[in-house]
Amino acid sequence: MEEKQAFFVESTDGRKFKMVIRGDLGKLSVAKIRRYLKSYGVPENQLLIAGNRVLDDAMLGEEFGLQNEGVLHLREPTTTQDVAPATVLSAAPKQPLSYEPQTALRGPRHDPATHDTRQMEREIERLQRQLEAAEARNTDLEHQLAQVAKSSAASPPRNGTGGAPRKSNSSDLDGLQAAKESLKLLTQKLGVALQFDKNLTCVVGTDADFSILLTYDPATERLYIYSSLLTELPQHLPLRTKLYEVLLEGSLLGREVCGGGIGVSTQNNVVALTTSLPVRHCDPEALCEVMPLFVETLGRWRRLIDELLR
């Protein structure tokens, strides 16, 4: 099996996108990168830049030095100036600020203080790379999970009845207020600031690779708790089939999935654990009670899947 490689694309609005492929990055075309970005709503007229070089759709990664953990940038056409061609893509983020005066960097080559400063700068740069890579993974994962949740909420009922009539605006506000009250109690229990964003989603906790998210859905007046168990489905068909069997068996009756379920998005290569609360009809402290169980269930399933794929 070919080794996975990844690189990042930084947008003008501060978003970062992670692209993971198997194989040689040098054979990856700019056109394919643009198709990936388009699926996340990036305008086609934005320029893709490697170093100081504006990339053409026909170019391949080997032509502009695309490498593992590399960083590309998006720029608006009106703000991009004419730049000289570059031959190598830098995999490092922006140079961190030095805490030493500039004159110290230009001191004698064998000055011990200068040597220590350079060592410190290299260490800071390495840590910044790790932090930015982790942030990019989380941003990408949050976007994928939000897209899955949005698609599920927008799907029409399958019973052909058209579903129940929409509740009044006052009912919607009551449900949202109940969700906010539940989140407020969780904030007090965890001792961290939590609030819904404009998409009614809140990130409760993150680690190096995963996030736990809450999303309130006005249509169902339910508060969904979800997190990914896997961010890339196995390519080997028998192994993928075995994975599906384990997930279906474990989801039976909801006992092993915190009363919720496990879903698969083949489009986004995401396997997610999810449960929900009818916040307008349950105690405000229900979220505080279910969250520890959800975290424990999440850890158990991640370990099980990791052992299976190994």
N, C-alpha and C positions, 0 to 999 in steps of 0.2 A: 504493500500500500504506500502510495506516494505521501511524503511528508506535507502537512498543512503549512501554508505560509500566509501571512496577513500584512496588510498595510492600511493606512488611515487617510481619510480625506477631510480636511478642515474647511468648513463653510464660512462665508462672510458674516453670518449671524452667530457664530460661536459654536455651532453644532459640529460634532465629529462623527464620521461614519467609518465603520470597520468593514473591510472586505477580506474574507477568508477563502482561499482556493487551495486545491491540491495540484501540485505540478510546478512548472517553471514560470515564475513571474515575468521572465523576459519574453514569454510568448503571449502574454496577456495584452489585448488591444485596448487603446483608449476608448474606442467605441463601446466595448463591453463595460468598461468602468462607467461610462456615461449612462448606459442602460440601467445599471445598478443604482446610480444616483437618482435617475428619473423616477424609479419606483418609490423613492422617499420624498418626492415632490420638489426636487432641485430643478430650477429652471434650466432649459436647454441652452439658453444664450449665455450662461455664465462660462467664463474661461477656466480651463483646468491647467494648473501651473505646476511644474516640477523645478524647484530651485528658482531660476530666473527665466525659464523657458515655457512659452505657451505651447500646449500640446495639441496636435492635430489628431482627429479621430482615427486616421489610418496608421498612426504610429504604434509600435509595440514597446513593451516595457524595457527590452534590452536597448532600445534606442535612446532612452533618457535615464537609464540606470535605476530602474525600479527594483527595490530589494526588500527583504523581510523587515517588518517594523518601520518601513519608510513612511513619509508623510507628504501628501500632495495638498495643494491649496486651491480653493475656488475664489475667483475674483469677478466683480462686475465689469462688463466691457467698458463702461464709461469711466471707471476709476483705475483701469489697468494702463500703465504707461508702457511705451516701447522699451523692451529689455533685450539685453544681449543673450544669445543662445548659451545654454549651459549643457554640459555633457553628463553630469553625474547628479543623481537625486540624493539629497542629504536625508538620512534616516533620523537625525537628531532634531529635537524641538528647538525653539528659540533659545539663544544663549542666555543662561541665567545671569542675573546681576551679580557683580563681584562686590564683596564687602571691603576690599582693599582699594586704595587709591590707584589710579591708572599708572602713576609713576612707579608704583611698586612692581607692576607687571613688566615694566621695561628695565628693571634693575639688572645687576650683574647676573650672569647665567648661573653662577655657583653660589648665589646668595641663599642661605638656608631658609630665610623667611619667604623668599619668592618661590622656592621649591614647595614649601608647605602650602602656600596659597594656591598654587596650581593643582596640587593634589586635592585640596578641598574643593576647588572648582570642578574637577573631574568627577568627584563623588557626588556633588550637588547635581551635576548634569545627568549622571546615571540614575539618581533617585527621581529626578523630574521626568525622565523618559518612562520609568516604571509607573509613576503616578498618572501621567497623561495616557499611557496605554490602558491602565485600569479604568480611568474615567471614560475613555472612548468605548471600551467594552460595555460598561454600564449604560452609557447613553444609547448605544446601538441596541442593547437588550431591552431597555425601557421602551424604545420606539417600536420594536418588534412586538412586545407584549401588548402595548397600547393598540397597535393595529389589529392584533388578534381579538382583543376585547371589543374594539369598535365594530369589527366585522360581525362578531357574534351578536352584538346588540342590534345591528342593522338588518340581520337576516329575517325574512318574513316567516310567520308561523307556518308549520307544515301540515296542520290539520285542515287547511282550506277554509277555516271560518273567518279568517282575517284578524283574529285575536280580539281581545277585549277592547272596548272603547277607551280612548285616552282619558285619563283623569284630569280634573280641573287644575288650573295653575296653582290654586291654593293648596291642593293636595301635593303637587310637585314640591312646593316650598316646604310643606310639612315634612316630607320625606327627606329632603336635603338638610333641613334643620336637624332632624334626628341623626342623620349621618355625621353632621358636624359636631353634635353633642357627643356621639360615640368617639369620634376622633379626639375631641378635647379631653375626655377621660383617659384615653390611651396616651396622650401627650403628658398628662400628669403622672401616669404610672411609669412611663419610660424616662421622664425627665428630659425630653428633647422637644424642639419646636416642630410641630407637624401641622400642615394645612393643605387643602385641596388647591390645585392649580386651575387654570381656566378650562381644562378638560375634565375637571372633577376627579383628578387622579392625584394620589399622594404616595411618595416613596417612603416607606416605613423604615427599612433597613437595607444595607448593602454590604457585600463583601467584595473580594477581588474579582469575582466572575458573575455574581448573581445579585438580583434585587428582589425585594418583596414589595408589592404595590397594592394599593387600595384604589378602587374606582367605583364611584357612585353612579348608578344607571337610573335616570329619572323615569324611563319607560317602565321599568319593573319595580322601582323603589327598593332596589337591593344594593347592598354594599359588597362588591366582589373583592376577595382577597386572592392574590395569585402570584406565582413565581415560576420561573423556568426550572425544569429538571434537566434539560438537555438543550444545547443550542446548535447542534448539528446531528442530523440523523445518520446512522451508519449506512455506508454505500453498499456493503455486502448484503444481498437480499435475504439469505437465510437468517443472518443475525438480526436484520431489521424485523423479520417476521417473528422471531423469538422475542424481541423487545415488545412488539405489539401484544403478543400473547400474555407476557408478564404484566403489562399495563392494564389489559382488560380484566385479567383474573384478579388483580389487586383492587380494581375499582368496583368489583361486584358488591352491591348493596351499600357502598360508600363507607364501610366500616374502617378500611385501611387508608382512606383518603380524606380524613377529617370531615366526613359528611358531605364532601364535594365530589370532585372527579378529576380525571387526568385527560387532557386533550392534546391533540397533535395537529400542528399546522405544517403541512408538507410544503406549502408555498414559502414559509419563512424558516423552515427547518427547526421549529421550536416544539418541545414537549413541555407542557405547563401543568402544574398542580393548581387547582382552584377550588375555592369554596365561597359561599355567600351568606349574607344575613339579611332578612327582611326588616331593615332597621326601623321602619315605622310601626312595626308590630312586635318588637322585642325590646327587652331591657337595654338601656344605653350602655350598661357594663358588659353586654354580651361580646362585644369586640375585644375587650380586655381579657375575657375568659377564653375565647377561642384562639387568640393569637399565639400563646405558648404552645398549644396543641398543634397548631398549623406549622410552627417552626420546627417542632420535634418530628412531625410527619414528613416535612420537607427534607430534613437531614437524613431520615431513614431511607427515603426513596432515592435520594442522590447517591447514597452509599450502595444501594442495591443495583442501580443502573450502572454505576461505575464498575462494580464487580462483574456484571454481565458483559459489558463491552470489553473488559480486559481479557 
